[in-house]
Amino acid sequence: MAVKAYFTMSEIECRCGCGFKGVKSLFLYKMNELRDRFGFPIYPTSWCRCEKHNKKVGGFKTSSHLKGWACNISIVSELGKYKIVYRAAKIGFRGIGIANTFIHLDDDPDKAFHRMWLY
């Protein structure tokens, strides 16, 4: 199945303006596949992060955002969260975190499979 490219570099790069955009191609492919299967736009709020920005936003020192393996997407509806989580699990993302206003997805090969948590 061919997957479209849905995300721009401005959505992927660090939000502090430093220009860091070390996204991993496999992760980007999975995010595009998720968007394709979801059928509606997905809005990243935090993708790649430099160390300085990660610290500023309260990210963990081992955050997968630092390595380009993670993305937070804005979503508030419970049905939307369910659909994202269901599809992300089927695609095989390693980690899924659920917050009130976003879903964290990661595929960091240095971390275990099948992790899920609430913020």
N, C-alpha and C positions, 0 to 999 in steps of 0.2 A: 504494500500500500504506500503510495506517495504521500508525504506529509508536507503541507504548505509551511512556509516560514511566516510566523505571525508577529514576532517581536522585533523591535528596533534596538539598535545599540544604545540609544539614549535611555531605553527602559532597562537595559541590562547593566550598564556601567554604574559605578559607585555614585551615590547621590550627593556626596560632598563636593563633587566637581573636579576631583583629582584625575579622572579619566580611566581609572582602573576598570577593566572589563575582561577579566580572566575566566570567562564562562567556559566550561567544558563542553565540547561539541556533543557528546552523548547526552548530557543533561539538557542542552538546548533542544536536541532532537525529541527527547521525552516531553519537554514542556510544549513543544509544537504539536506533538501527538495528542497530549492532553487537551490542548485548545481545540484541535480538530475533532476529537471525540465529544468534547463538552458542547460544541455547537454554538457557543456564545463567546463574546470577547472576555479575555482574562486580563486583569490589570495588575501588573507587578508593582509592589510598593517598595520592595527591597530585594535586590538580586546580588550582584557582586558588591563586596565591601572591602575597602582598605582597612588596615589595622586601626588607624586613627578614628575613622568613621564608625567602625564596629564598636570601639570602646565608647564613643559618644552616645550611641543608641542603646548601650547596655548589653551588647552581644557577648556571648561566651568567648573565651580565648581560643577555644577549639571550634568555633563556628564554621560551618561548611560554607557560609557566605564568603569567607576569606579566600577560599580555594575555588570559587565559581561553581560549587556543587549544590547551591540552595537558592530558593526564591520564595518570597512571601507574596501572596496574591490577595488583593482586597476582595472580600466577599462578606456580606452581612446576613443574607437570607439563610435560614436553616436548610431549606430545600437545596439551595445552591451549594452550601457546604457539603451536604450529603452527596450530591452528584459529583463534586470535585473529588471528595475523599474516595468514593466508590471507584471512579475512573482512575485515579492516581494509584490505588491499590492494584487494580487490574493491569495497569501498565508496568508496575513493579518498582515504584519509588521506594527507597529504603526507609525514609522517615517522613512522617506526617504529623504536624502539630496543628492543633485547632484552637483558635482564639476567638474572641467576640467579633472582631472585624476583619480577620485575615486567616488564611491557611498557609502554613509553612510546609514546603516540600523540599526534600533533599534526596540526593543519590550518592552521597559521599562513600567511596569504596573503603575508607578507613573506619567506617561505622557499621554496626550490625544491621541486618535486614529486619523488617517488620517492627519498626519502632513507631509508636504512636503516643501522643501526649496531649494534654490540655494546658493552655496558658492561664 
